[in-house]
Every structure is written in C-alpha cells, then in structure tokens.
Amino acid sequence: MRSALILLSAVLTGIGAGVLMRLAGSHAAECVLYGAGAFGLAVPFLDRLVAVEAEELPGTPS
C-alpha cells in the first residue's frame, strides 16, 4: 500500500511538471524530460516523507 501511494504521487508530480512546462511554451520532448526528472526526484523524497519508524508500528517488539 505504501509503495502504491509513493508511486502514484510521484507519477502525478511528473505529469504536473510536464503539463506546467507545456503551458509555459516548451516543446513536447522537453516536457517529457522535465516530467521524468520530477518523477525521479519525487520518489526518494516521498519515500522519506512517508517512512515509518519501527517503534511507531503497532505490535512490533522494541
């Protein structure tokens, strides 16, 4: 569930970046590259943002 949330959010980030660049007047190939770059940077960022510490999980031994 966590990985699906991270990947979906990263895909939406990449699409948003590509659309914004297209609205700014960039060529389609540049928009794809900007979107791919935004996706690539969003995955590790969101992974750390959604990270759960082992102590916070219910039912895990300390």
N, C-alpha and C positions, 0 to 999 in steps of 0.2 A: 504494500500500500504506500509506503514511504517513497520508494523509488518511482512509482507511477506519479505521485504528486510532484516530485522533483522534475521528472522528465516532461510532464505536461506543462508545468510552469516555465521550464526552460524553452520549450517549443513556442509557447505563447510569447515569451520575451523575444525570441528570434523573429517571429512573424511581425511583432510590433515594431521592432527595429527596422526590418525590411520595408514595411509599409511607410514608416516615417521617412525613410530615406527616399522612397519613391515619390512621396508628396513633396519632398524638398527638391526634386528635379534630377535625381541621379539616374543613371542607366540601369536597366534591369539586372545586368550581371553584377554591378556594384552592390545593388540592393541584396542580392543573394549572398554575396560575400559578407556584407555587414550583418545580415541575419545569422549566418553561420558563425561568425565571430561572437555575436551576442549570445547565441546558444552555448557555444563552447565556454564562455566565461560565466554564464549563469549556472551551469551545472555544479561546479565546485562551490560557488557562492551559496546556492540554495542547499547543497548538501551540508555545509557547515551551519547554515541557518536553521535547518530542521533537525540537526543532530540531537540525539537523546543520550544523556549520560546513563551509565549502567545503574547508578544509585537511584535514579528517578523512576526506573521501571518497576512496576508492582510485581511482587513475587520473586525478585532476584535476591540471592543471598549477598550479604555485604562482606 
